[in-house]
C-alpha cells in the first residue's frame, strides 16, 4: 500500500489543528481553539478520503491479478 497526497495532507492538517487547539487552550482564545478543532475534523476527512482512494486502488490491482 502506498501513500497518497490526501493521506499526507490530511494528517498534517490534523496535527496542525491539534497544535492550534492547544494554543487556544493555553491562551484562553476560544476562536483559536475552535479553528483548531475544525482543522482537525477537516484533516480527518481528507485523510480518510485518501485512505479510501488507496483501498480502491489496491482492490483494483488485486482484481486485475485474478
C-alpha positions in Angstrom: 0.0 0.0 0.0 1.4 3.4 -0.9 0.6 6.8 0.5 -1.2 9.5 -1.5 -1.3 13.3 -1.2 -4.6 13.4 0.6 -3.4 11.0 3.3 -0.4 13.1 4.0 -2.1 16.5 3.8 -4.9 15.3 5.9 -2.7 14.0 8.7 -0.6 17.2 8.6 -3.8 19.3 8.9 -5.0 17.1 11.8 -1.7 17.6 13.7 -1.7 21.4 13.0 -5.2 21.5 14.3 -4.2 19.8 17.5 -1.4 22.4 18.0 -3.8 25.2 17.2 -6.4 23.9 19.7 -3.7 23.5 22.4 -2.5 27.1 21.8 -6.1 28.3 22.1 -6.5 26.5 25.4 -3.2 27.9 26.8 -4.0 31.4 25.8 -7.7 31.2 26.5 -8.6 32.1 22.9 -11.8 30.3 22.1 -11.7 31.2 18.5 -8.3 29.8 18.0 -9.4 26.6 19.8 -12.5 26.3 17.6 -10.4 26.8 14.4 -8.0 24.0 15.7 -10.9 21.6 16.2 -12.3 22.5 12.7 -8.8 21.8 11.1 -8.6 18.5 12.9 -12.0 17.5 11.6 -11.1 18.6 8.0 -7.8 16.8 8.2 -9.5 13.6 9.4 -12.0 13.8 6.5 -9.2 14.4 4.0 -7.0 11.5 5.3 -10.0 9.2 5.4 -10.7 10.1 1.7 -7.1 9.4 0.9 -7.3 6.0 2.7 -10.4 5.1 0.7 -8.7 6.0 -2.6 -5.7 3.8 -1.7 -8.0 0.9 -0.7 -9.9 1.2 -4.0 -6.6 1.3 -5.9 -5.4 -1.8 -4.1 -8.6 -3.6 -4.7 -8.5 -2.9 -8.4 -4.9 -4.2 -8.6 -5.9 -7.4 -6.7 -8.9 -7.9 -9.1 -6.6 -7.5 -12.1 -4.4 -10.3 -10.8 -7.3 -12.7 -10.6 
